Amino acid sequence: MRSPNVVLQLPPVDPTDQAGVTTLLDDGPAGDAPAGTSAAATPQLHPATPRVSVVIPTYNEAKNLPHVFKHLPEGLHEVIVVDGRSVDDTIAVAHSLMPEVKIVLQNRAGKGNAMACGFAAVTGDIVVMLDADGSADPDEISRFVAALVDGADFAKGSRFAPGGGSSDITPLRAWGNRWLNRIANLLFGTRYTDLCYGYNAFWRHCLDALELDPRVADQGGKQWGDGFEIETIINTRIAKARLTIAEVPSYELPRIHGQSNLDTWRDGTRVLGALVVERISRAGRRTRRAARQPV
């Protein structure tokens, strides 16, 4: 059993390494946002040996969890499984693999709601977003943490940065991602290379800028941000808050078992809509100063 009191052992950070900090915000503001912050100032706000929390959204992933948990690094502060009311043995398998795992049940449906519920349960210094289907390599977590310790507020995984790649993305999805990526960079003053990738990590203070609400609204049902557009919402709100962003090369693997709920056209349309909505929305901008404060 992993001890929750042992922190992740970080490798030395090579400033020439591809996983190091690359500022992905242009010097000019996005909308009325001020200039970006200095990466050099950020580490003073955080512990040198941070507690790492991994948030894993699940829905019928019992067959995939053994592979994912096997490759989690030692010394994590906590692992949070956010379950969408699975009808298989996902929760039982998670407990059998890691008795100290935290289980959070979603109160609505969709990946976005899962992330909001999981983030609300985090007690560590760093939050890592990790898919449960085996497509994201847990061995890469140290890369993301190293980028944050080296000065970034937000570490953005990229399949298209030098050193990254994918054996799962289709030509159509790659084409759509390139165009959505260009639109996002134009609207938000960023230099992302992979907008629609959900393997990210960030300091917990970034949650203030994300403004994700896990509470059940009076009207119930699916709400804005509950679907696969959550990655776009996170990426754009981090940009609007003018936080320091690092791009981390990542290799995407095929899903091990089961079928993905992702629909290329439906979810691509939702991502495009999210870019328009978030460009207009004040979310992220109004908390940009508060988000830089230590927690």
Residue pairs with C-beta under 8 A, 6 or more apart in sequence:
1 98
1 99
1 100
2 74
2 75
2 76
2 98
2 100
3 75
4 76
4 77
4 78
4 100
6 74
6 75
7 49
7 50
7 51
7 52
7 75
7 77
8 49
8 50
8 52
8 73
8 74
8 75
8 76
8 77
8 141
8 142
8 145
9 74
9 75
10 49
10 142
10 145
10 146
10 149
11 142
11 146
13 20
13 146
13 149
13 150
14 20
15 150
18 161
18 162
18 163
18 249
19 143
19 144
19 146
19 147
19 163
19 248
19 249
20 146
20 147
20 150
20 246
21 39
21 147
21 150
21 151
21 152
21 244
21 246
22 246
22 247
23 36
23 39
23 244
23 245
23 246
24 156
24 190
24 191
24 192
24 245
24 246
24 247
25 36
25 189
25 190
25 191
25 239
25 242
25 244
25 245
26 189
26 190
26 191
27 35
27 36
28 189
29 35
29 189
29 242
30 187
30 188
30 189
30 190
30 239
30 240
30 242
31 240
31 279
31 285
32 285
33 189
33 240
33 241
33 242
33 285
33 288
34 242
34 288
35 242
36 242
36 243
36 244
37 153
37 242
37 243
37 244
37 292
38 244
39 151
39 152
39 244
40 151
42 151
42 152
42 153
42 203
42 244
42 292
43 149
43 150
43 151
45 203
45 205
45 292
45 293
45 294
46 125
46 148
46 149
46 203
46 294
47 125
48 149
50 124
50 125
50 126
50 145
50 148
50 149
50 203
51 77
51 78
51 123
51 124
51 125
51 126
52 75
52 76
52 77
52 124
52 125
52 126
52 128
52 141
52 145
53 76
53 77
53 78
53 79
53 80
53 122
53 123
53 124
53 126
53 127
53 128
53 204
54 72
54 76
54 78
54 79
54 80
54 128
54 130
54 138
54 141
55 80
55 82
55 115
55 118
55 119
55 122
55 127
55 128
55 129
55 130
56 68
56 79
56 80
56 81
56 82
56 118
56 130
56 131
56 132
57 82
57 84
57 111
57 114
57 115
57 118
57 131
57 132
58 65
58 81
58 82
58 83
58 84
58 86
58 90
58 94
58 114
58 132
59 83
59 84
59 85
59 86
59 90
59 261
60 86
60 87
60 88
60 90
60 258
61 86
61 88
61 90
61 132
61 133
61 258
62 86
62 88
62 89
62 90
62 92
62 93
63 88
63 256
63 257
63 258
64 132
64 133
64 134
64 255
64 256
64 257
64 258
65 81
65 90
65 93
65 94
65 97
65 132
66 93
66 97
67 134
67 256
68 130
68 132
68 134
68 138
69 79
69 94
69 97
69 98
71 137
71 138
71 139
72 79
72 138
72 141
73 138
73 139
73 141
73 142
77 123
77 124
77 125
78 100
78 102
78 122
78 123
78 124
79 98
79 100
79 101
79 102
80 101
80 102
80 103
80 104
80 118
80 121
80 122
81 90
81 91
81 94
81 101
81 102
81 103
81 104
81 132
82 104
82 105
82 106
82 114
82 115
82 117
82 118
82 121
83 90
83 91
83 103
83 104
83 105
83 106
84 106
84 109
84 110
84 114
85 105
85 106
91 103
94 101
94 103
95 101
95 103
102 121
104 117
104 118
104 120
104 121
105 117
106 113
106 114
106 117
107 113
107 117
107 214
107 215
107 216
108 216
108 220
108 221
108 222
108 223
108 226
109 222
109 226
110 222
110 226
110 227
110 228
110 230
111 198
111 226
111 227
111 228
111 230
112 212
112 225
112 226
112 227
112 228
112 229
112 230
112 233
113 214
113 222
113 223
113 225
113 226
115 129
115 212
115 230
115 234
116 212
116 213
116 214
116 225
117 214
119 127
119 207
119 210
119 212
119 214
120 214
122 204
122 207
124 204
125 203
125 204
125 295
126 145
126 148
126 201
126 202
126 203
126 204
127 201
127 202
127 203
127 204
127 206
127 207
128 141
128 144
128 145
128 200
128 201
129 198
129 199
129 200
129 201
130 136
130 138
130 141
130 199
131 198
131 199
133 255
133 256
133 257
133 258
133 260
134 253
134 254
134 255
134 256
134 257
135 168
135 252
135 253
135 254
135 255
136 157
136 198
136 199
136 250
136 252
136 253
137 250
137 251
137 253
140 157
140 199
140 248
140 250
140 251
141 201
143 155
143 248
143 249
143 250
144 155
144 157
144 199
144 200
144 201
144 248
145 155
145 201
147 155
147 201
147 246
147 248
148 154
148 155
148 201
148 202
148 203
148 246
150 246
151 244
151 246
152 244
152 245
152 246
153 202
153 203
153 205
153 206
153 238
153 243
153 244
153 245
153 291
153 292
154 200
154 201
154 202
154 203
154 206
154 238
154 243
154 244
154 245
154 246
155 200
155 201
155 202
155 245
155 246
155 247
155 248
156 192
156 194
156 197
156 200
156 235
156 245
156 246
156 247
156 248
157 164
157 194
157 197
157 198
157 199
157 200
157 248
157 250
158 164
158 192
158 193
158 194
158 197
158 247
158 248
158 249
158 250
159 165
159 166
159 169
159 194
159 197
159 250
159 251
159 252
160 193
160 194
161 193
161 194
161 247
161 248
161 249
161 250
162 249
163 249
164 194
164 249
164 250
164 251
165 251
165 252
166 174
166 251
166 252
167 251
167 252
167 253
167 254
168 252
168 253
168 254
168 255
169 177
169 252
170 264
172 264
173 196
173 264
176 196
176 264
176 268
177 194
177 195
177 196
180 195
180 196
180 232
180 268
180 271
180 272
180 275
181 192
181 193
181 194
181 195
181 196
183 272
183 275
184 190
184 192
184 195
184 232
184 235
184 236
184 275
185 191
185 192
187 236
187 275
187 279
188 236
188 239
188 240
188 279
189 239
190 235
190 239
190 245
192 235
192 247
193 247
194 247
195 231
195 232
195 235
195 271
196 231
196 232
196 271
197 231
197 250
197 252
198 230
198 231
199 250
199 252
200 231
200 234
200 235
201 248
202 238
204 295
205 291
205 292
205 293
205 294
205 295
206 238
206 241
206 243
206 291
208 287
208 290
208 291
209 237
209 238
209 240
209 241
209 243
209 284
209 287
209 288
209 291
210 233
210 234
210 237
210 238
210 284
211 237
211 283
211 284
211 287
212 225
212 233
217 223
224 277
225 233
225 274
227 267
227 270
228 261
228 262
228 267
228 270
228 271
229 267
229 270
229 271
229 273
229 274
232 271
232 274
232 275
232 278
233 274
233 278
236 274
236 275
236 278
236 279
236 284
237 278
237 283
237 284
238 245
238 284
239 245
239 284
240 278
240 283
240 284
240 285
240 288
241 284
241 285
241 287
241 288
241 291
242 288
243 288
243 291
243 292
278 284
